[in-house]
């Protein structure tokens, strides 16, 4: 990240500006990915006029980076009207799509509109594995074609490769495919609970040994001696009360297709609805956002004194979905362990609890999906 | 004397005023720029139809209390520099990016 970008983030935080917003245009989708956290039924999406009005509000509030996502954004027939309006308002627009519905004319229009980049979900280099995850036959072929069309039109493209049971060994080949096509690549080893709190999809999370392998892969993480270094120890108490857990609710927000405002797509704490209130008012006055903003690392139960304190990538949304936004996120504790080999305070506590519960009195496996 | 020209905002850039700064993201290479006060004035006035000389005479000279000739030369160099980063389009004829993107 450039120094100017860091300065911009710091300035936005100081001024209370929502620098970045993800707006999901629809939850409808042409795929049925096995790990998806969304309900794909349409429960009353915002109209074109409502979305344009929200974009006007976001521009007034100072939003610079706008991620348009879904569901599948191309399920909306008014997508280009929305993008055109967003670009007239000078947002830096990033699209997230499966690219199945992209054809040359659409790719050309995306380039003409000055969209910053398009992120495409790709699960494998093998058609049968990708299609088995998306449950849409032929989706691999269409996704790759869509990516090529965008690339040929001059659009910046990247593949987002979510790892789960079933595709966890394929990422090196997906990475190679991305390199061959001249597109970006990033890997995500987190399956998140459904937005309604259903945690059954977490059974798809990759096993601890594979997670450890991923976190020690130089091609993904760079210098492992830094990335996988033992944690530096608990954060100084004064620093902990000055350190924010993440940008959610501070400089970032999420808006659902129904107008609900959350701190982040992964943090479904309802903070207001843009059908009832101006986004700027919600951003400024929501008691829920105020509560989120009041939480520092020093307030986190079981985290503020943890050895991973300074280097943990704890997601407050995952902690919220686990039951307590001031508590630990076990999935992130597992990542910290896979990365460094050092269990977090939360994992040690869970191990002690499980050990006490075990009829044999022996420790039971505690590295299981949350 | 620097020749006159018309400057227009590129339809490929993203921009937002954050506090007292105008932030621009280039459409060419995603580079991020923070415009200084002079550049921010050029940005705000870059409608493609107002001559640069008018912008300099009416907005820059009074603001910074500088001679027109020197200010015009500096403004032209600045506009060309920003055009090289894909932020401005420079033309010797009036242009408009209205309706774009």
Contacts between the chains, C-beta under 8 A, distances in Angstrom:
chain1	res1	chain2	res2	distance
A	2	B	32	6.2
A	4	B	32	5.0
A	4	B	33	7.7
A	4	B	34	6.1
A	5	B	32	5.8
A	7	B	34	7.8
A	8	B	18	6.6
A	8	B	23	6.1
A	8	B	32	7.0
A	8	B	34	7.8
A	11	B	18	6.0
A	11	B	19	6.1
A	11	B	21	7.4
A	12	B	18	6.2
A	15	B	18	7.0
A	15	B	19	5.2
A	17	B	18	5.9
A	17	B	19	7.6
A	19	B	18	7.5
A	59	B	16	7.7
A	62	B	16	6.3
A	62	B	17	7.6
A	62	B	18	6.0
A	63	B	16	7.5
A	64	B	14	6.8
A	64	B	16	4.1
A	64	B	18	7.0
A	64	B	23	6.4
A	64	B	25	7.9
A	84	B	101	6.2
A	87	B	11	7.6
A	87	B	101	4.1
A	88	B	101	6.7
A	90	B	13	7.5
A	90	B	14	5.6
A	90	B	15	4.5
A	90	B	16	6.5
A	91	B	14	6.0
A	91	B	16	7.8
A	92	B	14	3.5
A	92	B	25	5.0
A	93	B	14	7.5
A	112	B	101	6.6
A	113	B	101	4.4
A	114	B	11	5.8
A	114	B	12	3.9
A	114	B	13	7.1
A	114	B	14	7.6
A	114	B	27	5.1
A	114	B	101	5.2
A	116	B	14	6.7
A	116	B	25	7.1
A	116	B	30	6.6
A	117	B	30	7.8
A	156	B	30	7.3
